[in-house]
């Protein structure tokens, strides 16, 4: 793996936007969590061994290099597997658009099956997809798609490797794949509602092939503690650490926070910091999902809704309270902040993956007729520093000031549209 990644680094440094060999980029999603990172690294390595060609096969981490520190569990895993962080290639180190314009780009998507709208101009380069989320991609004879709703995309990558090139597996690669499966499947606990028989099958296959792998429970706890480590992070960094966004008439972000909601709500100057975050990145409303675990490893989930627009906040809250697919079973909690509605989430199995379709349905409802042109994908809208491209973000020049009055007017327009 080190030799492969070193050759990738060398090629990126020597590459020119206009001349040189093409790049077959294996690209994870913009959350760039352990599953996305490992899937990109492992599948690119697999392709380099089984399908070499004129194009250089390259795993690309879909985030800025400077933001890797926000993914403390990923950093911990890479160091545990003795894989140098200096060997990784990040989104801000390779200009995909320039390669696309020069006809030198081929994309394989892992851990997502559609590109966000900001990357829609790269769509023609997509040649293969491996993912475990709900299928949103239209079928195409030129783009093979493997989508199964297993717990971890790394399970599908492991399956491909074991079936077609088991000889490339070594302890380091097995360690990365095994960790991704164990983490995404919440220590393979059925109570968490993530693990499937296929996840269990390939986790066991890795255990049988490599008895030296760390004990499953201990590995999960180590990575869990690393992910929960928000020491040294300010409020903005905590929100960006594990965030996805959705957009239509309203711009919303959904951040997962690995502390109790009570602890988060007690942060000093919290409302002012949330307001600054919305102003900086252009969000009308923030959804904050907190999660922590009991001693018996049972997840406890809580939810908060922040917006300076009472109408917006109340309508979104009411929609979430009444949701049935799935039901979140929300119970109101006391909030010390006037612009934050707080809830205990009785359905502890409803992760962000299950919340996002509810949010998308809400936006489709209020967008009048659900115009596809307004419907942004779940991984990036609007761009955040985590998702900015090499040529810069549209937010670099700042945004018009967002006021509660402007939000009220926007929401009023949305209501009027639905009355037509």
N, C-alpha and C positions, 0 to 999 in steps of 0.2 A: 504493500500500500504506500509506504513512504517513497519508494522509487517512482511509482506512478504519479503521486502528487507533486513530487519534485519536478518531473518532466512537464506537468501541467503549469506549474509556476513559471518555469523557464520559458515555455511557449507564450504565455501571456505577456511576459516582460519583453519578449522579442517581437511580438505581433504588431502589425500595422493595420490601421483601419481599412486600408484600400488594397493592400497586397498581402500575399502569404496564404497559407493553407486555411481551410475552413475549420470551424469549431462545431462539434456536436456536443451541445451543452445539456447536461442533465440538471434540471432546475426544480428545486423544491418550492413549497409555497412561502409566502412572505412572513408567516409567523416564525419560520425558521426555527422550529422547536427541535427536540431530539429526533423525533420520527422523520421529519422533513430533511434534516441535516444528514442523518445516517442513511436514509433511503437514497439521497443524491450521491453520497460518497460510495456506497456499496454498489449501486446499480451502474454508475459510471465505471467503476473498477471492473465489474462483471463484463460490461460491453467492451472494455479495452482488451480483455482476455479472449472474448468469444466472437467479437465482430469488428476487428480492426479494419481500418480503411484509410482513405486519403485524408479524411477529416480527423482532427485531434479530438478525442473524447475527453470531456472536462466536467467535473462536478462543480457547480456554482452555488454558493450559499446566498440565498436571496435576501440579503441584508447588507448594510454597510459594515465594513470592518470594525469601525469604532463602536458599533452597537452590540458586538458579540458579548461584551461584559454584562449586558442586561440578561443574557441567557446563562445564568450561573450554573445551571444543571448541565448544559451542553459543554461548557468549559470544563467542569468537573469530570464529565465522562471522557472527553478527549484526553485529558491528562491521565486519567485512570487507565486508559487503553494505550498510553505511551505514544500518542499521536500528536506531533508538534502543531500548535496553533499557527505557526509561521508557514505551514505548508498549504493552508486553505486559501481558496480564491473566493472573493466576495463580489457582490453585485456592483459595487462602485469601482471595481478594478477591471471590469471588462464591459465595453460599450456594445451591448447587444444590438442596439439600433443601427450603429455604424456597420456592424457585421451583416445585419439583415439587408441594409441598402446595397452592400457590396456583393450580395448573394453568397455569403460565406457562413451562414448560420443554419443549423439544424437543432431543433429542440426536442427533448424528451421531458415530459412533465411527470414528476412523482409527488405524491401526497396532495395533489389537486388535479382536477381534470379540465378546468377552463382557466384561461388567462384573465386577469382583471382588465377592466376597460382601458386603463392607462397603458396596458401592454397589448392592446388589440392589434396594433400594427405588426406584432410579431407572430400573429396567428398562422400565417402561411408557412412559418418555419416549423410548426409543431408536427412531429412525425410519429410520436408514440406517447401513450399515457398509461401510467400505473398508479392507481389511487384506491382509497377505501372510503371516500365520501360519496354522497348521493350524486348520481350521474347527471351532469348538466350539459355535457357536450353532445352535439349532433353527430350522428354516425357519418363516417367518411371511409371510403375504400382505401385511401392513402395514409390513414392514421390508425394503426391498431390500438385498441383501447382495452385495458384490463382494469375493471372496476368491480371490486367486491367489498361489501360492507363488513369487513373484519375489523378488529380492534386497532390494528396498526398496519400502516403501509409497509413497514419493514417485514411483516409477515409475508406479504406478496413478493417482496424482493428476495427474501430467504427461500421461499418456494422456488422461484425461478433459478436461483443459484444452485440449490440442491438437486433440482431436476436436470439442469443442463450443464453445470460446471462445478460439481462438488469439490473438485481438486483445488479450486482457488481459495477455498475456505481455510483460514488459519485462525489461531486463537484470537488475534487482534480483531479481525473482521467479525468473527463470531461474537466477541465481546460487545462490539458496537451494535450488531443486529439484535442480540439477546437483550441488551439494555433497552433498546427502543421498544421492543415488544413488551417487555415487562412493565415499562413505564406507561405506555399508552393503554395497556390492559389493566392498569392499577394493581400490580402484583398478582395478576391472573385471578383476581377475586370476583366470583360470580355476582356478589352483592353490588359491585360497582357498575354492573350492566355493560361492560365494554368487551370482555373477552368472548371469543367465539371458539368453536371446536378447532378451526384451522389455526388460530393463534396458539392454542394449547399444543397442537400437533407439532408445529415448527419450533416452538420454544423447547419442547421435549427433545426434538431432533437435535437441536444445538447442544442441549445438555448431554445427550448420549454421545455425541461426537467429541465433545470437549469437556471432560470431567473437571478440568481445572477452572472452568468458569466460576465466577463468584456465586455464592448461594443466593437464590432468587430473592428471598425476603430481605436479606442484608443489602443486596444491590439496590433494590427498590427504595429502602429506607435511606440509603446514602444519597441517592439521586433526589429523593423527595426532600430531604433536608437541604440539599444544595439549591433546589428550585425555590424553596421557601425562604431562602436567605435574601432578605431585602435590606440588609444592613448597609448603610452608606448610600442608599438610593433615596432621592427626593420624590415628592409626589408625582411629578411629571415622569420620572424614570419608572416609577412603579406602574403607572398607567400604560406606558409604552412597552413594558417588559413582556406582556402577553396580551396583545391587543389586536382585535380585528374590527373592521369598519364596514358600515352599510350606508348607502346613500340613495336618496330619491329626491323628493321635495325637501325632506329634512336630511341632514347629515348626522349620523349617530356613530358612536364607537362603543365597543363592548370589550371591557378590560377584565381579565381574571386577576384577582388579588389574593395572595396566599397568606392572608391573615384574617382574623375575625373582623366582621363589619364594625363591631363596637370599637375595636382597637383603631381601625382606620378612621372612623368618624371622630375620634378624639385627637387627630393630628391638628397641630396648631395652624390657624389661618387656612383651614381646609377649603372653605367655600371660595375664598379669594384665589387659591391655587387652582381649583377646578375651573373657575371663571377664566383665569389666564390661559389654562390649557385649551379651553374651547375657543378663546379668541385667537390663540396662536395657530391652531390647526384647523379652524373653521368648522367646529362641531356645534350643532344646536342642542344636543342632548348626549349625556354619558350614561351608559349602563355599566354598573360595577357589580361583578359577580365575585363574591368571596367564597373561599373553600378552605376548610381545615379538617383534620381527621381526629376521631376519638382514639382512645388507647386500643380499641378493638378494630381499628382501621376503617371505621365507618365514616363516610364523608358527611360533613355538615356544610350545607350551602346557604348563603344569604344573598340578597339582591338589593341594590340601591339604584334609584333613578335620579339623576341631577339635571336640572335645566332652570334657567332664570325665567322661562315662560311657564306660568302656572297651568295654562291650558294645555300646552305641549306635554308637560310633565304628568298631568292628571290623565290625559287621554292615553298616553303610552302605558302608564301604570294600570289603568283600567283594562286595557287590551291584554296586558300580561296576566292580570288577575283572572280574566275570563277565558284565557287560552285553554284549549282542550286537546291539542295535538302537538305535544303532550300537555296535560294539566300540570302547571308548576306548583299548585297548592300553596299559594303565597299567603302568609299571615303578617299583617302590619306590625312593625316594630317602632318603638319610640325613636325619633331622630332629633338631635339637638340643633339641626340646621333647617331653616325654613325652605330652602330650595332643594332639599334631598328627601325623597320618600324611601323608607327602608322596609325590608321584608325578610322574614324567615322563609326559606324555600323548602316546603315539605317534601317535594319530590326530589330527593337527593340524587337520583339517577339522571336528571335533566341537566346535562352539561351544556357548555356554550354551543357545541355542535347542534344540540337540539333546540336551543333558544334562538339561534340565528334564523332558522326558517320562520319562526313566529314573528320576529322583527321584520323580516322581509315581507311577510304577509301584511303586516301593519302598514308598511310603506306603500305597498301595492294598492291597498285600500284607499289610502289618503292621496295617492298620486292620481286619483281620478279614474283613469282607464288603464293604469299599469303599463304605460308606454314603454316598450323595450329599450328605447333610447335613454330613458331616465334610470333604468335599472342597473345599478353598479353591482359588481360581484362582491362577494363577502369578504375578500381578503384585503381590499385596499380602496377605500374612498372616504375622504379625499386623501392624497398622499401624506404620509407622515415621514419624519426623518428616517424611520425604519424602512419605508417603502420608496424613498426618493431615488431617482435615477441618476446616472453619472453626469448627465448634462444639467442637473439641478432640478429643484422642485418648483412647481408653479407658485408655491407659497413663499419663495425666497424674497419676493418684493412686498410681502405683507398682505393683510386682508382688510377689507372695510370693517369698521368697528361693528360688532354684533351687539345689539341691545335687546333687552326684554321686549321693548315695544316693537322692534323689527320682527322678532320671533312671533309675537302675537299677530302681527299683520300677515306674516307668512302662513301661520296656521289658519287664520281666518280665510285666506284665499284657498287653502286646501279644502276647508269645509264647504265653501261656496262651490268649488268645482264638483264635489260629490253630490251637490243638490241639483245639478243641471239635469 
